[in-house]
Amino acid sequence: MVRGGSRRSNTVKTMQPPGATTSGAENSALEFGTEKSEVYSTNMTQAMGAVLTYRHELGMNYNFIRPDLIVGSCLQSPLDVDKLRKIGVKTVFCLQQDSDLEYFGVDIRAIQDYSQKFKDIEHCRAEIRDFDAFDLRLRLPAVVSKLHKLVNCNGGVTYIHCTAGLGRAPAVALAYMFWILGYSLNEGHQLLQSKRACFPKLEAIKLATADILTGLSKNTITLKWEDDSCSSVEISGLDIGWGQRIPLTYDKEKGAWFLEKELPEGRYEYKYIVDGKWLCNEHENITKPNADGHVNNYVQVSRDGTSDEEKELRERLTGPNPDLTDEERLMVREYLEQYVDAEH
């Protein structure tokens, strides 16, 4: 079993010399940056189900998870490339989408162009949607495949980042440790948490692992809201996340609202929005109350014709103590090495 990891960490801040003053324009920019960070942190906390804070205005921050693996926040300017080169980083692995970069005004082209001036560092992108566990699940094989190939090519230290370095980046690092470096998922998670306070979506990694070994299959579900007195019914959650909504279609003959949707195998939570009010359907499965007392509806999607062996494997890999046999890890590794990402 591979073990180890440095406890080094770094937060880069912009400091003023003694006696220096800050202009009104600089103060306004700082206040604007702080406000955007607060909004982002609030959205992140609500979406991730954990209290998480990111302060973009304080600069890039990161932690060594292992001597050769760093998880951190986004690069903000070409100067950050120099900082990473000084600590031996050979690969910068960016998981952000263009919308993430635009929100904080990061000029990714300037960072990429500056990186290309040097032979000892490579900047690469592999996009995953922020706050979206379903997209994380679907994208993990392609993303970790690309990461694995880059590490093999470039060696040295790898810097994995998203925006805050608290969700997507630690999840990708953990999947890489689980699938490639030989850690059990729980062991890798413990090491990760001991180095950086973060919140990787373990369920997404478990499901992605099961998808690789059993195949990604889908089935169609039908959701129903019985009420002929409301004017609109929508659903949030499922595979679109809590920030999006899907409208249901009203059937006059049945006096009810319906949604048919094809979903990959897995367990999905959701909630109805009826005339603007968030409600659970008492006729469908309901989760146990979480720490805040909130409940959601949920649906378990299974594919038709699944063998008992595949069911047992998926149940084991999505259970509380998932691990891979040597044969399974070899299968995962071969899958990742042969993977061709057609989408990105």
C-alpha positions as semicolon CSV with decimal commas, in nm:
position;residue;x (nm);y (nm);z (nm)
1;M;0,000;0,000;0,000
2;V;0,132;0,341;-0,092
3;R;0,146;0,582;0,200
4;G;0,296;0,915;0,290
5;G;0,243;1,285;0,243
6;S;0,389;1,614;0,346
7;R;0,224;1,849;0,591
8;R;0,350;2,156;0,410
9;S;0,088;2,412;0,320
10;N;0,093;2,757;0,170
11;T;-0,141;3,052;0,145
12;V;-0,020;3,331;-0,080
13;K;-0,135;3,674;0,032
14;T;-0,068;4,021;-0,100
15;M;0,103;4,220;0,175
16;Q;0,167;4,593;0,190
17;P;0,496;4,743;0,311
18;P;0,489;4,930;0,644
19;G;0,337;5,273;0,614
20;A;0,180;5,205;0,276
21;T;-0,170;5,330;0,207
22;T;-0,448;5,177;0,003
23;S;-0,627;5,386;-0,258
24;G;-1,003;5,416;-0,278
25;A;-1,001;5,217;-0,602
26;E;-0,801;4,937;-0,438
27;N;-1,036;4,933;-0,141
28;S;-1,336;4,911;-0,373
29;A;-1,176;4,625;-0,566
30;L;-1,100;4,441;-0,241
31;E;-1,454;4,489;-0,115
32;F;-1,593;4,369;-0,449
33;G;-1,371;4,061;-0,436
34;T;-1,472;3,990;-0,077
35;E;-1,840;4,017;-0,170
36;K;-1,800;3,773;-0,460
37;S;-1,614;3,531;-0,231
38;E;-1,893;3,549;0,026
39;V;-2,158;3,475;-0,237
40;Y;-1,950;3,187;-0,373
41;S;-1,891;3,045;-0,023
42;T;-2,263;3,062;0,055
43;N;-2,352;2,882;-0,268
44;M;-2,080;2,623;-0,204
45;T;-2,202;2,554;0,149
46;Q;-2,561;2,509;0,032
47;A;-2,466;2,285;-0,261
48;M;-2,207;2,071;-0,083
49;G;-2,391;2,022;0,246
50;A;-2,092;2,138;0,452
51;V;-1,975;2,475;0,582
52;L;-1,698;2,576;0,341
53;T;-1,530;2,913;0,291
54;Y;-1,320;3,043;0,004
55;R;-1,148;3,383;-0,001
56;H;-1,037;3,450;-0,356
57;E;-0,902;3,793;-0,260
58;L;-0,635;3,630;-0,039
59;G;-0,469;3,461;-0,335
60;M;-0,385;3,104;-0,429
61;N;-0,376;2,853;-0,142
62;Y;-0,280;2,487;-0,141
63;N;-0,169;2,183;0,059
64;F;0,069;1,897;-0,017
65;I;-0,132;1,574;0,012
66;R;0,175;1,369;-0,080
67;P;0,523;1,491;-0,173
68;D;0,421;1,459;-0,539
69;L;0,057;1,571;-0,517
70;I;-0,091;1,910;-0,426
71;V;-0,457;2,013;-0,401
72;G;-0,533;2,382;-0,406
73;S;-0,733;2,678;-0,527
74;C;-0,714;2,833;-0,872
75;L;-0,421;3,019;-1,019
76;Q;-0,512;3,387;-1,044
77;S;-0,233;3,529;-1,260
78;P;0,083;3,423;-1,447
79;L;0,280;3,503;-1,130
80;D;0,125;3,194;-0,971
81;V;0,293;2,980;-1,238
82;D;0,632;3,099;-1,110
83;K;0,534;3,017;-0,752
84;L;0,441;2,662;-0,849
85;R;0,755;2,611;-1,056
86;K;0,964;2,701;-0,750
87;I;0,814;2,409;-0,553
88;G;0,868;2,157;-0,831
89;V;0,525;2,149;-0,995
90;K;0,543;1,995;-1,342
91;T;0,170;1,967;-1,419
92;V;-0,104;2,218;-1,339
93;F;-0,435;2,036;-1,374
94;C;-0,728;2,280;-1,396
95;L;-1,085;2,151;-1,347
96;Q;-1,260;2,486;-1,388
97;Q;-1,509;2,576;-1,657
98;D;-1,504;2,911;-1,836
99;S;-1,794;3,036;-1,623
100;D;-1,593;2,969;-1,304
101;L;-1,302;3,171;-1,438
102;E;-1,523;3,456;-1,555
103;Y;-1,692;3,485;-1,214
104;F;-1,365;3,583;-1,045
105;G;-1,215;3,753;-1,350
106;V;-0,933;3,502;-1,402
107;D;-0,754;3,538;-1,737
108;I;-0,688;3,172;-1,814
109;R;-0,538;3,252;-2,154
110;A;-0,266;3,468;-1,995
111;I;-0,183;3,187;-1,752
112;Q;-0,170;2,928;-2,030
113;D;0,040;3,148;-2,258
114;Y;0,287;3,219;-1,979
115;S;0,314;2,849;-1,890
116;Q;0,403;2,767;-2,250
117;K;0,719;2,976;-2,221
118;F;0,872;2,709;-1,998
119;K;0,969;2,350;-2,067
120;D;0,947;2,240;-1,704
121;I;0,572;2,295;-1,646
122;E;0,253;2,211;-1,838
123;H;-0,091;2,365;-1,786
124;C;-0,386;2,139;-1,875
125;R;-0,762;2,163;-1,840
126;A;-1,021;1,890;-1,774
127;E;-1,354;2,054;-1,699
128;I;-1,607;1,942;-1,438
129;R;-1,917;2,143;-1,344
130;D;-1,899;2,308;-1,003
131;F;-2,131;2,181;-0,726
132;D;-2,254;1,895;-0,948
133;A;-2,196;1,546;-0,807
134;F;-2,361;1,382;-1,108
135;D;-2,130;1,552;-1,358
136;L;-1,838;1,462;-1,131
137;R;-1,942;1,097;-1,142
138;L;-1,969;1,094;-1,522
139;R;-1,650;1,292;-1,585
140;L;-1,419;1,123;-1,331
141;P;-1,301;0,838;-1,557
142;A;-1,206;1,076;-1,840
143;V;-1,048;1,328;-1,605
144;V;-0,844;1,077;-1,403
145;S;-0,739;0,906;-1,725
146;K;-0,599;1,236;-1,853
147;L;-0,435;1,309;-1,518
148;H;-0,272;0,965;-1,504
149;K;-0,123;1,005;-1,852
150;L;0,008;1,353;-1,773
151;V;0,173;1,239;-1,450
152;N;0,339;0,950;-1,632
153;C;0,468;1,191;-1,896
154;N;0,574;1,488;-1,682
155;G;0,667;1,335;-1,346
156;G;0,749;1,569;-1,059
157;V;0,479;1,736;-0,852
158;T;0,121;1,764;-0,978
159;Y;-0,103;2,057;-0,879
160;I;-0,476;1,977;-0,903
161;H;-0,712;2,269;-0,863
162;C;-1,070;2,381;-0,913
163;T;-1,190;2,721;-0,793
164;A;-1,160;2,686;-0,416
165;G;-0,982;2,351;-0,406
166;L;-1,247;2,215;-0,172
167;G;-1,476;1,997;-0,387
168;R;-1,379;1,894;-0,740
169;A;-1,000;1,901;-0,695
170;P;-0,989;1,684;-0,380
171;A;-1,239;1,444;-0,540
172;V;-1,019;1,400;-0,848
173;A;-0,709;1,363;-0,631
174;L;-0,884;1,101;-0,417
175;A;-1,009;0,905;-0,720
176;Y;-0,653;0,908;-0,857
177;M;-0,519;0,781;-0,524
178;F;-0,789;0,511;-0,513
179;W;-0,770;0,392;-0,873
180;I;-0,401;0,440;-0,953
181;L;-0,188;0,478;-0,640
182;G;-0,329;0,182;-0,448
183;Y;-0,504;0,348;-0,154
184;S;-0,835;0,221;-0,027
185;L;-1,098;0,492;-0,064
186;N;-1,131;0,543;0,311
187;E;-0,755;0,547;0,367
188;G;-0,706;0,801;0,089
189;H;-0,989;1,012;0,226
190;Q;-0,835;1,015;0,574
191;L;-0,498;1,122;0,434
192;L;-0,660;1,393;0,224
193;Q;-0,858;1,530;0,518
194;S;-0,549;1,527;0,740
195;K;-0,375;1,761;0,494
196;R;-0,658;1,986;0,374
197;A;-1,004;2,062;0,512
198;C;-1,224;1,980;0,213
199;F;-1,538;1,796;0,106
200;P;-1,490;1,553;-0,185
201;K;-1,809;1,375;-0,290
202;L;-1,733;1,014;-0,195
203;E;-2,059;0,886;-0,343
204;A;-1,960;1,016;-0,687
205;I;-1,626;0,833;-0,669
206;K;-1,796;0,511;-0,555
207;L;-2,051;0,526;-0,837
208;A;-1,785;0,607;-1,097
209;T;-1,584;0,306;-0,979
210;A;-1,888;0,081;-1,012
211;D;-1,962;0,229;-1,355
212;I;-1,614;0,135;-1,477
213;L;-1,634;-0,223;-1,352
214;T;-1,998;-0,303;-1,430
215;G;-2,073;-0,065;-1,717
216;L;-2,274;0,256;-1,719
217;S;-2,633;0,159;-1,795
218;K;-2,953;0,361;-1,775
219;N;-3,320;0,309;-1,703
220;T;-3,630;0,527;-1,732
221;I;-3,816;0,649;-1,425
222;T;-4,157;0,814;-1,400
223;L;-4,230;1,072;-1,130
224;K;-4,582;1,191;-1,058
225;W;-4,742;1,479;-0,866
226;E;-5,118;1,442;-0,816
227;D;-5,278;1,786;-0,800
228;D;-5,508;1,948;-1,054
229;S;-5,533;2,280;-0,871
230;C;-5,174;2,405;-0,910
231;S;-5,041;2,600;-1,207
232;S;-4,682;2,470;-1,224
233;V;-4,481;2,174;-1,095
234;E;-4,104;2,140;-1,128
235;I;-3,838;1,907;-0,990
236;S;-3,489;1,992;-0,867
237;G;-3,210;1,751;-0,782
238;L;-3,189;1,417;-0,965
239;D;-2,901;1,445;-1,215
240;I;-2,923;1,822;-1,269
241;G;-2,831;1,939;-0,919
242;W;-3,018;2,169;-0,685
243;G;-2,952;2,482;-0,887
244;Q;-3,160;2,368;-1,185
245;R;-3,525;2,273;-1,238
246;I;-3,716;2,047;-1,476
247;P;-4,085;2,121;-1,549
248;L;-4,339;1,838;-1,526
249;T;-4,609;1,792;-1,791
250;Y;-4,974;1,811;-1,689
251;D;-5,207;1,529;-1,802
252;K;-5,567;1,659;-1,802
253;E;-5,726;1,314;-1,821
254;K;-5,533;1,187;-1,518
255;G;-5,536;1,517;-1,330
256;A;-5,167;1,483;-1,247
257;W;-4,821;1,608;-1,345
258;F;-4,562;1,368;-1,488
259;L;-4,192;1,350;-1,563
260;E;-4,026;1,065;-1,750
261;K;-3,647;1,071;-1,737
262;E;-3,365;0,833;-1,825
263;L;-3,101;0,805;-1,553
264;P;-2,789;0,593;-1,498
265;E;-2,792;0,343;-1,215
266;G;-2,774;0,498;-0,872
267;R;-2,967;0,671;-0,597
268;Y;-3,098;1,020;-0,667
269;E;-3,252;1,274;-0,432
270;Y;-3,496;1,535;-0,553
271;K;-3,772;1,770;-0,446
272;Y;-4,083;1,912;-0,609
273;I;-4,141;2,285;-0,653
274;V;-4,517;2,338;-0,668
275;D;-4,624;2,693;-0,749
276;G;-4,288;2,807;-0,611
277;K;-4,301;2,601;-0,289
278;W;-4,047;2,325;-0,224
279;L;-4,232;2,009;-0,122
280;C;-4,181;1,635;-0,078
281;N;-4,422;1,386;-0,233
282;E;-4,555;1,171;0,050
283;H;-4,640;0,894;-0,199
284;E;-4,274;0,850;-0,302
285;N;-3,964;0,746;-0,107
286;I;-3,846;1,003;0,148
287;T;-3,501;1,027;0,304
288;K;-3,436;1,036;0,675
289;P;-3,394;1,390;0,813
290;N;-3,042;1,529;0,777
291;A;-2,856;1,727;1,045
292;D;-3,072;2,032;0,969
293;G;-3,394;1,831;0,978
294;H;-3,450;1,854;0,601
295;V;-3,585;1,562;0,397
296;N;-3,600;1,491;0,023
297;N;-3,765;1,239;-0,203
298;Y;-3,533;0,979;-0,356
299;V;-3,540;0,713;-0,625
300;Q;-3,315;0,410;-0,671
301;V;-3,244;0,340;-1,039
302;S;-3,143;-0,011;-1,144
303;R;-3,089;-0,151;-1,488
304;D;-3,291;-0,440;-1,625
305;G;-3,127;-0,780;-1,646
306;T;-2,849;-0,713;-1,395
307;S;-2,684;-1,034;-1,276
308;D;-2,656;-1,116;-0,906
309;E;-2,277;-1,090;-0,936
310;E;-2,299;-0,738;-1,080
311;K;-2,549;-0,635;-0,812
312;E;-2,320;-0,762;-0,536
313;L;-2,019;-0,586;-0,689
314;R;-2,204;-0,254;-0,721
315;E;-2,339;-0,284;-0,367
316;R;-1,989;-0,350;-0,232
317;L;-1,830;-0,064;-0,423
318;T;-2,099;0,184;-0,319
319;G;-2,108;0,066;0,043
320;P;-1,944;0,220;0,352
321;N;-1,608;0,040;0,313
322;P;-1,535;0,006;-0,059
323;D;-1,205;-0,137;-0,172
324;L;-1,067;-0,289;-0,490
325;T;-0,912;-0,630;-0,529
326;D;-0,581;-0,644;-0,715
327;E;-0,765;-0,776;-1,020
328;E;-1,027;-0,500;-1,005
329;R;-0,765;-0,228;-0,968
330;L;-0,579;-0,367;-1,268
331;M;-0,904;-0,360;-1,468
332;V;-0,966;0,001;-1,366
333;R;-0,611;0,100;-1,453
334;E;-0,630;-0,064;-1,796
335;Y;-0,965;0,105;-1,858
336;L;-0,818;0,447;-1,775
337;E;-0,507;0,393;-1,985
338;Q;-0,719;0,301;-2,288
339;Y;-0,983;0,569;-2,232
340;V;-1,040;0,822;-2,510
341;D;-1,237;1,129;-2,404
342;A;-1,463;1,223;-2,694
343;E;-1,637;1,511;-2,513
344;H;-1,350;1,734;-2,405
